[in-house]
Amino acid sequence: MKPTERFSDRVANYIKYRPGYPVEMVAFLVSQMSSPCDKTCADFGSGTGIFANSLAEHFKAVYGIEPNPEMRSAGEQNLQHRANFFSLNATAEHSGLAPGSVDLITAAQAFHWFDQDAFQNECRRILTGDGWVALIWNNRLTNTAFLKRYAQLLSRYATDYHEVNHQNLTADQFNRFFQGGYRLHTFNNVQRFDFAGVLGRLDSSSYSPKPGTPEFKSLREELSHAFQDFCENGWVSFNYETQLYLGRVG
């Protein structure tokens, strides 16, 4: 399946159950820009608009680059109240934006889906001379008994879970992309779910088994047992380290 098609049938769960981004991280990112209210941002792989919505609070204009029609439509609906948000049917490799027109490029939960060399060239083309690139992920932790078990079940049952994991990215890949140098900043993030929320969070992921498959049934059965074993008053926490790679492509 093409990366641009992977989330077409998961939009509703993506909107409802995917984590947002810490206000501290957004504030830090904005603080690195002089006069952000006069600056233009392009959010690549903007999806349903989770991160673009935060950016639109601070920047003069935010362009959402999203090739998936279902995700893009959801983003347009979710950000219809943002007059400074502009949705583009385009890819990370060919945005259609004018040369030297963007002060900040962001990609939240998205860079690992891109052709990295082509995206790097596109960043160089559309960024201003001192423009920044921010690559962001909510990295789910395994620091509780439930989250350890959750990760084990994904490894056992989830379709191509390891192949599409953003944690496969290496330091060499980041160094090659950020040829002007970069720094990694980390922030805490958390979600709280009942069991319905756990299932929704699972089904927001492209690697979650499809209904009707043996893996779908087995994963849910074992996940139910894990939830009962480790929940507290009917709830579990999904803990994340939000990672912000901020630098220049050179």
C-alpha positions, 0 to 999 in steps of 0.5 A: 500500500502506498504511504499516501493511502494508508490512513484513508479508512482510519480518519475518524479514529485518527481525529478522536484518538491520536495524541496532540502535541505538548503546549510546551513544545509548540511554545518552544518552537515558536520561540525560535522564530523572530516575529512568528506572526509575520512568518509563513509555515508549511506543515507537510503531511498535515493530515487531519490538522492536529499540529497545523491547528496549533501552528495557526495560532501563532503564524501569519499563514500555515499551508497544510500539505496533504496528498490523502484526500480523506485526511485532507478533507478532515483537516479542512473541516477541522480548521475551517475556523482558521482563516490563515490555514490553506490546504494544498493537495500536494506531496512532501516532494512536490508542494507547489509552493513558491521558491523562498516563500516559507520560514518554517517547515514542519512534519509531525508524525510524517517524515518517515513516510517521505522520500527523504532526499526529494523532501530535502530538495523541496525544503531547500527550494521553498525555504527562506535563507534562514528557514528552519525544519522541524521534524516531530514525533510522539514516541510511545513509551514502554514504561508501564506494564500495560504499555510493555504488553501493548508493544509486545502484542503489536509486534506479534499481531500488527501488520508491518508494525516494525517496517513502518515504525518511525523509530527505524530512522537512524542518526545517519539519516538525520545528519544527512537530512539536516546538513546545516545541523540540528538539535533534539528537544524532548517533552512529556506527553500523555493520554488516558484511555478506557478500553474503548479508547485503547481500541480507538487508539489502536485502530488509528494506526495504519498497521492495525489488523483489519476486521475479519482477519485472525490477527484482528480477533486475537489482538483484541482478545489479548489486549482485553486481558492486558487491560483488565490486568493493568488498568486502574479504575478502568483507565490506562495511560499512554505515555509519550516522549515528544521528540522535536528535531529542529535544524536546517537542511543547509 
